[in-house]
Amino acid sequence: MPSLRVRLVNAALGQDFVLEIEMSNVWSNQVCTLADAYKERAALQYVVSGLFPLPSLSIVYGAPGTLKSLLLADMAICVASGNAWLPPASSSDGCEAFNVLQTSTLWIDLDNGKRRTDERIEALGKAYDLSTDIPFYYISMPSPWLNISKSTSTDNLVGLIKDLNTKLIVIDNLGVIRGKTDENSAEMTDIMSTLRNLTEKLETAIVLIHHQRKSSGVAARAGDALRGHSSIEAAIDLALLVERDEGSALVNLRSTKTRGADIPLFGAQFVYSHKPGTTELATACFYGWTVEDLISDAAVEREIIEVVAQHQSINKGSLINVVKKALPKVSVIRIRAVIDRLHIQHQLDMLTGADNAKCYSIPNNSITAIINALV
């Protein structure tokens, strides 16, 4: 470690001293090595299985009227109460509920107002027949306002999270907590970095509700629908786009960005009742429903395995053609890439046939597992 030598002279006594000060970079004791990476770590915990790990920063977004706020409030209520989120609408439905880590949750409403928030939380709680002592907390239109661009406001949020010992925080919505920061400017990097830092220091999952960019009518990457500067998407672990046909009780959720394993398309069905003689919600909750996935890599994998399993051997060109016919929105290039990956992962065997054609089959030791997975 570098050091600084300083000579001190006492003229009256005719003495001098040498003081050696060790210089250290403030980050030096934070540097890790491969040995640190190899150390055993505790299993990753999710507040909602497969979606929101601890810690994480995520966004759920969509157009107005897609029920995204109600859907996330339903999720937060389930986490606080320990109920699995989005149980199948019926026993015959093929979808599975999301298991949760029961923990204290905090809902921060900066969009709907206290009257409507009270109504929604009551309706959700009564749909699950919950007692009032579950660790679900909410604050609506707080004063002073939550402004992540101000350190004092951020400190208020940190203090509240610590007081409630909460591990899931949902903020509705990102657009109103950025202060005077232009949503479409690089200054959003500071806002997102502050939120990311909070999740790491507090070991929490923060989920931001946000809005979808208005369509330009030009086909684009799915993630481009997330409104605002690119630094918003860059900072998050997961972005879920909520889509709903007008007037429908069904919504689809698909990942447009994930840092972990791919998340298959999934759906939710809104079920509610009104208080007699009013339009006020009496009960409200969401059930899971199966959405046919025809675009994700998981769908491509499934189709490839099913086609190959039906043949003792099939050449690559024929395999691509069959899969493309079943999944018309998926490009040939992506189908080819998934076939190559399945071969590298030893989920497909490959032999060279006539005219150097590549032919694929299911490995003998994988047939039983694959059949069970497809059933």
C-alpha positions, 0 to 999 in steps of 0.5 A: 500500500503506498504511504506518505512520509511527513517530516515534522521539525521542532526548532526550539528543541532541535528535534525532528520527527518523521510521521509515516501515513499509510495512504489507502484508496477508499475502495481498496477494502471492497475489491473482491477476487475469484476466491470471493466469487467461489464462496458458497452463497445463500440461495437467492430469495424471491418475494414472488417466485421467478419474478422479483428477487431480493434485492432487485429493481423492477418496472411493471408498465402499460397503457392507461386502463390495463389494470396494472395498479390493481394487479400490483396491489393484488400481488402486494396483498398476497405477499403480505398475507402469504397467499400464492399470487394468481392461482389458476381460475379453475383446477383444469387450467394449466397455469401455476400460481406464483409462490411468495415469500411472506413479508411486510410490504409497502404500497406508495400511492402517488397517482390514485388518491386516498379515497380510491386507494382505500377502496381498492385495498379494502376490496382486495383484502375482503376478496382474500378474507384477510384480517387487519393484522397482516403486515401490509402498509400503504401511504397515499399522497404523502406530504412532503412528496416523494422526490427521489432527486432530493436526498432528504426525501430519499432519507424519508423513504429509507426511514419508513422502509426500516421502520416497517422492516419491509422487503417489497415496496411498490411505487405508483408511479415512476413519473411523479417521483423524479422531481424536475428531472426530464424523463427523457434525459440522461439525468434519469440515470441519477434517479435510477441509480439512487433507487438501485442503491436503495435496493442493495443497501436495504436488501429489498425488492422495489417495483415501479409502476410506469407508463407505456410509450405511445405507439409510433406505428413502426415495428420496434423492439418490445422494450422500446415501449417503455417510456422515457430515457434508455437509462431507465431500462438499463437500470432495472432487473425486470420489465413486465409489459401489461397488455389488455384489450379494451373492456376485457377482464383478461390481461397479459404480462410479458417480460421485455427485459430480464437479467435472469432466466427468461420469463414465459408469457403469463396472464391474469383474470380480474374478478370483482364485485360491487357494493349493492346499488353502487359502482364501488368495489366490494371485492377484487382479486386476480386469478391466473389463466393460460396464455398461448406463448408463440414468440418466446425462446421457451416456446421455440424450445418447446416446439423444437423438442416436440417436433424432434420427439415425433421423429427418430431423426429430422434434418435441420431444414425440415425442422426449421420449416415445421417450427416456423409454420407453428410459430410464424412470428419467430424468425428463421434465424432465431429458430436456427440459433435455438436448435444450435443451443439445444445441441450445445446443451446436449438436449439434442443429438446431431448426426451428419446425414446424406449431402452433409445434412445435419439431422437431429434426434433426442438423446436416449438418456433424455427421452423420459425427462422430455416426455414428462416435461411435455405432458 
